[in-house]
Amino acid sequence: MTCFISILINDVCLLLAVAFFTLLERKVLGYIQLRKGPNKVGYMGLFQPFADAIKLFSKERVQLLSMNYLFFMFSPIFSLFLTLLLWFLIPVWKSSFIFSFFGVFLFLCVSSLSVYSTLFAGWSSNSKYALLGALRAVAQTISYEVSMVLTLFSCLIVVGSFSFFYYGEIQNFLFFNFFLLSPIFVVWLITVLAETNRAPFDFAEGESELVSGFNIEYGGGSFALLFLAEYGSILVMGVFSSILFFGGLGFFFVCIFFSGLISFFILWVRGSFPRMRYDRLMLLTWKGFLPFSLFFFFFSIAVCWGV
């Protein structure tokens, strides 16, 4: 019972963090574009996320004539479930030792399942724009997962553990993973942008040619669930990036600081760079990141096991 309550509190905290993270994004983009952003609902716009949530969940649900109803309604729920499951894998409590002992493998397994929610959402909508966006997202996610796995394995070779507890506690104020693996950290950051479908790699939601991408037929509560899943995955990847390269689990505020810094970097990139061409995106991972991360993986094995 205590474990269930702690999981529930943990997930509620993530949803609240997502709400204010969307406000932060709109503020950051506003100031980048020399405007204010939301500042009318409540003090400095603090209640804007709650107003948006009430608006979305109170809208009438539109049922398409030719959609696959089961998969159409299941996809947003499954997407949010995977994000909450990833959040649960963050080693905050020692009681979750069973999950954290193989935390790296569980992280890879759960994060790779997000492809299915996007694919089902685009296919079940029975729209050519949604299907094209879903196919783009699937190809992009699978391609960048290869370099992400090799990058993660480089960290695993250096630290020598599958547990995120060990990554977090061994690096307190040392950040040796960041200094030793700084080239691969750049690859990891760009891969995180591609994995979370964020600009300049947001081809699954390319407004200029796909209207809204794989979620074009979603509205109201279903769109809100997809929205929560997307922004929740950004925060989750920020926390895992902080644990892998900066540690800080022994000093919790260090982990929070670097997680916030990486999440802010993702917002900053969106306001600074235009969308890439799709063929260049795929060439970047297959001809750039894959050879480099593979070389660094074998280099890490040679250095760590040779010593």
C-alpha positions as CSV (number, residue, x, y, z in Angstrom):
1,M,0.0,0.0,0.0
2,T,2.8,2.4,0.9
3,C,4.6,1.6,-2.4
4,F,1.3,2.3,-4.3
5,I,0.9,5.7,-2.6
6,S,4.5,6.7,-3.3
7,I,4.1,5.8,-7.0
8,L,0.8,7.8,-7.1
9,I,2.5,10.8,-5.5
10,N,5.4,10.5,-7.9
11,D,3.2,10.5,-11.0
12,V,1.1,13.4,-9.7
13,C,4.3,15.4,-9.2
14,L,5.3,14.6,-12.8
15,L,2.0,15.8,-14.2
16,L,2.3,19.1,-12.2
17,A,5.9,19.5,-13.4
18,V,4.6,19.0,-17.0
19,A,2.0,21.7,-16.5
20,F,4.5,24.3,-15.4
21,F,7.0,23.2,-17.9
22,T,4.6,24.1,-20.7
23,L,4.3,27.5,-19.1
24,L,8.1,27.8,-19.0
25,E,8.3,26.8,-22.7
26,R,5.8,29.5,-23.7
27,K,7.6,32.1,-21.6
28,V,11.0,31.2,-23.0
29,L,9.7,31.2,-26.6
30,G,8.0,34.5,-25.9
31,Y,11.1,36.2,-24.7
32,I,13.2,34.7,-27.5
33,Q,10.7,36.3,-30.0
34,L,10.7,39.6,-28.0
35,R,7.2,39.2,-26.5
36,K,5.8,38.4,-23.1
37,G,4.1,35.0,-23.4
38,P,1.1,34.1,-21.1
39,N,0.7,36.7,-18.4
40,K,-3.0,37.3,-17.9
41,V,-4.4,34.1,-16.2
42,G,-3.3,34.5,-12.6
43,Y,-0.1,36.2,-11.4
44,M,2.3,36.2,-14.3
45,G,0.2,33.6,-16.0
46,L,0.8,30.9,-13.4
47,F,-2.7,29.5,-13.8
48,Q,-2.5,29.3,-17.6
49,P,-1.7,25.6,-17.7
50,F,-4.7,24.8,-15.5
51,A,-7.0,26.9,-17.7
52,D,-5.6,25.0,-20.8
53,A,-6.3,21.7,-19.1
54,I,-9.9,22.6,-18.2
55,K,-10.5,23.8,-21.8
56,L,-9.1,20.6,-23.3
57,F,-10.8,18.1,-21.1
58,S,-14.1,19.9,-21.3
59,K,-14.2,19.9,-25.1
60,E,-16.6,17.6,-27.0
61,R,-14.9,14.5,-28.3
62,V,-15.2,14.1,-32.1
63,Q,-15.6,10.6,-33.4
64,L,-14.4,10.0,-37.0
65,L,-16.4,7.8,-39.3
66,S,-13.6,5.6,-40.6
67,M,-11.2,5.5,-37.7
68,N,-10.2,2.4,-35.8
69,Y,-11.8,3.3,-32.5
70,L,-10.0,0.9,-30.2
71,F,-6.4,1.8,-31.3
72,F,-7.4,5.5,-31.7
73,M,-8.4,5.8,-28.0
74,F,-5.8,3.4,-26.7
75,S,-2.7,5.2,-28.2
76,P,-2.8,8.4,-26.0
77,I,-3.4,6.3,-22.9
78,F,-0.5,3.9,-23.7
79,S,1.8,6.9,-24.6
80,L,1.2,8.5,-21.2
81,F,1.5,5.2,-19.4
82,L,5.0,4.6,-20.9
83,T,6.1,8.1,-19.8
84,L,4.8,7.5,-16.2
85,L,6.6,4.1,-16.2
86,L,9.9,5.7,-17.3
87,W,9.4,8.3,-14.5
88,F,8.9,5.4,-12.0
89,L,12.3,4.0,-13.1
90,I,14.1,7.1,-11.8
91,P,15.9,5.8,-8.6
92,V,14.6,8.1,-6.0
93,W,13.9,5.6,-3.3
94,K,16.1,2.6,-2.4
95,S,12.9,0.5,-2.1
96,S,12.8,0.4,-5.9
97,F,16.0,-1.5,-6.0
98,I,14.6,-4.4,-8.0
99,F,13.8,-2.0,-10.9
100,S,16.9,0.0,-10.6
101,F,19.3,-3.0,-10.5
102,F,18.6,-3.4,-14.2
103,G,17.6,0.2,-14.7
104,V,19.5,0.7,-17.9
105,F,17.9,-2.3,-19.7
106,L,14.4,-1.4,-18.4
107,F,15.0,2.2,-19.6
108,L,15.9,1.0,-23.1
109,C,12.9,-1.5,-23.2
110,V,10.3,1.1,-22.1
111,S,11.6,3.9,-24.2
112,S,11.6,1.8,-27.4
113,L,7.9,1.0,-26.9
114,S,6.9,4.6,-27.5
115,V,7.2,3.9,-31.2
116,Y,4.0,1.8,-31.1
117,S,1.8,4.5,-29.6
118,T,2.9,6.9,-32.3
119,L,2.3,4.3,-35.0
120,F,-1.1,3.3,-33.7
121,A,-2.2,6.9,-33.4
122,G,-1.3,7.7,-37.0
123,W,-2.6,4.5,-38.5
124,S,-5.9,4.4,-36.6
125,S,-6.8,8.0,-37.5
126,N,-7.2,6.8,-41.2
127,S,-5.7,10.1,-42.4
128,K,-2.9,10.4,-44.9
129,Y,-1.3,13.3,-43.0
130,A,-1.4,11.3,-39.7
131,L,-0.1,8.2,-41.3
132,L,2.8,10.0,-43.0
133,G,3.7,11.7,-39.7
134,A,3.6,8.4,-37.8
135,L,5.9,6.7,-40.4
136,R,8.3,9.6,-40.2
137,A,8.3,9.3,-36.4
138,V,8.8,5.5,-36.4
139,A,11.8,5.8,-38.9
140,Q,13.3,8.6,-36.9
141,T,12.9,7.0,-33.5
142,I,14.3,3.6,-34.6
143,S,17.2,5.2,-36.3
144,Y,18.3,7.4,-33.4
145,E,17.7,4.6,-30.9
146,V,20.8,2.8,-32.3
147,S,23.1,5.7,-31.5
148,M,21.4,6.2,-28.2
149,V,22.0,2.6,-27.1
150,L,25.7,2.8,-28.1
151,T,26.0,6.1,-26.2
152,L,24.4,4.5,-23.2
153,F,26.7,1.5,-23.4
154,S,29.7,3.8,-23.4
155,C,28.6,5.2,-20.1
156,L,27.9,1.6,-18.9
157,I,31.4,0.5,-19.7
158,V,33.0,3.5,-17.9
159,V,30.8,3.2,-14.7
160,G,30.5,-0.6,-14.8
161,S,27.0,-1.0,-13.5
162,F,23.4,-1.5,-14.8
163,S,21.9,0.4,-11.8
164,F,21.1,4.1,-12.1
165,F,21.7,4.3,-8.3
166,Y,25.4,3.7,-8.9
167,Y,25.5,6.3,-11.7
168,G,24.0,8.8,-9.4
169,E,25.9,8.3,-6.2
170,I,29.4,7.7,-7.6
171,Q,29.5,11.1,-9.4
172,N,28.6,13.5,-6.7
173,F,30.4,16.8,-7.5
174,L,32.9,14.9,-9.6
175,F,31.0,14.7,-13.0
176,F,33.7,12.4,-14.3
177,N,31.3,10.9,-16.9
178,F,30.8,14.4,-18.3
179,F,34.5,15.1,-18.5
180,L,35.5,11.7,-19.8
181,L,32.6,11.3,-22.2
182,S,32.0,14.9,-23.2
183,P,32.1,14.2,-27.0
184,I,29.5,11.4,-26.6
185,F,27.4,13.8,-24.3
186,V,26.9,16.1,-27.3
187,V,25.7,13.1,-29.4
188,W,23.4,12.1,-26.5
189,L,21.8,15.6,-26.3
190,I,21.1,15.7,-30.0
191,T,19.7,12.1,-29.9
192,V,17.4,13.1,-27.0
193,L,16.0,15.9,-29.2
194,A,15.3,13.4,-32.0
195,E,13.9,10.7,-29.6
196,T,11.4,13.2,-28.1
197,N,10.4,14.6,-31.5
198,R,11.5,18.1,-30.6
199,A,12.6,20.9,-32.9
200,P,14.6,21.0,-35.1
201,F,13.7,17.3,-35.5
202,D,9.9,17.5,-35.0
203,F,9.0,15.8,-38.3
204,A,6.3,13.8,-36.7
205,E,4.4,17.1,-36.1
206,G,5.6,19.1,-39.1
207,E,3.1,21.9,-39.2
208,S,4.4,23.3,-42.5
209,E,3.6,20.2,-44.6
210,L,1.6,17.7,-42.4
211,V,-0.7,20.3,-40.7
212,S,-0.2,18.6,-37.3
213,G,1.4,15.3,-38.0
214,F,0.4,12.0,-36.4
215,N,-2.0,13.7,-33.9
216,I,-4.0,15.8,-36.4
217,E,-7.3,14.0,-35.7
218,Y,-6.9,14.2,-31.9
219,G,-8.6,16.9,-29.9
220,G,-9.8,17.6,-26.4
221,G,-8.8,15.1,-23.7
222,S,-7.0,12.7,-26.1
223,F,-4.8,15.5,-27.4
224,A,-4.1,16.5,-23.8
225,L,-2.9,13.0,-23.0
226,L,-0.5,13.0,-26.0
227,F,0.6,16.5,-24.9
228,L,1.3,15.3,-21.4
229,A,3.2,12.3,-22.7
230,E,5.4,14.4,-25.0
231,Y,6.4,16.9,-22.3
232,G,6.7,14.3,-19.6
233,S,9.2,12.4,-21.8
234,I,11.3,15.6,-22.1
235,L,11.5,15.9,-18.3
236,V,12.2,12.2,-17.9
237,M,15.0,12.3,-20.5
238,G,16.4,15.4,-18.7
239,V,16.5,13.6,-15.4
240,F,18.1,10.5,-16.9
241,S,20.7,12.6,-18.8
242,S,21.6,14.3,-15.5
243,I,22.0,11.0,-13.7
244,L,24.1,9.5,-16.5
245,F,26.5,12.3,-17.0
246,F,26.4,14.4,-13.8
247,G,25.1,12.1,-11.0
248,G,23.7,14.0,-8.1
249,L,21.4,11.4,-6.5
250,G,23.3,11.7,-3.2
251,F,22.7,15.5,-3.5
252,F,19.2,15.8,-4.9
253,F,19.4,19.5,-5.7
254,V,22.4,18.8,-8.0
255,C,20.3,16.4,-10.0
256,I,17.3,18.8,-10.1
257,F,19.6,21.7,-11.3
258,F,21.2,19.7,-14.2
259,S,17.8,18.2,-15.2
260,G,16.3,21.7,-15.4
261,L,19.3,22.9,-17.3
262,I,19.0,20.2,-19.9
263,S,15.2,20.7,-20.2
264,F,15.8,24.4,-20.7
265,F,18.4,23.6,-23.4
266,I,15.7,21.7,-25.3
267,L,13.4,24.7,-25.2
268,W,16.2,27.0,-26.2
269,V,17.0,24.9,-29.2
270,R,13.3,25.0,-30.3
271,G,13.4,28.8,-30.3
272,S,16.8,29.1,-32.1
273,F,16.9,26.6,-35.0
274,P,14.7,25.9,-38.0
275,R,13.5,22.5,-38.9
276,M,16.0,20.3,-40.7
277,R,15.4,18.5,-44.0
278,Y,14.3,14.9,-43.4
279,D,16.9,13.2,-45.5
280,R,19.6,15.2,-43.7
281,L,18.2,14.1,-40.4
282,M,18.5,10.4,-41.4
283,L,22.0,10.9,-42.8
284,L,23.1,12.6,-39.6
285,T,22.4,9.5,-37.5
286,W,23.5,6.8,-40.0
287,K,26.6,8.4,-41.4
288,G,27.5,10.6,-38.5
289,F,26.3,9.5,-35.0
290,L,26.4,5.8,-35.6
291,P,30.1,5.5,-36.7
292,F,31.2,8.0,-34.0
293,S,29.3,6.4,-31.2
294,L,30.4,2.9,-32.3
295,F,34.0,4.1,-32.4
296,F,33.7,5.7,-28.9
297,F,32.1,2.5,-27.6
298,F,35.1,0.4,-28.6
299,F,37.4,3.1,-27.4
300,S,35.7,3.0,-24.0
301,I,36.2,-0.8,-23.9
302,A,39.8,-0.5,-24.8
303,V,40.6,2.2,-22.2
304,C,38.6,0.8,-19.3
305,W,39.3,-2.9,-19.8
306,G,42.9,-2.2,-20.9
307,V,43.6,-0.4,-17.6
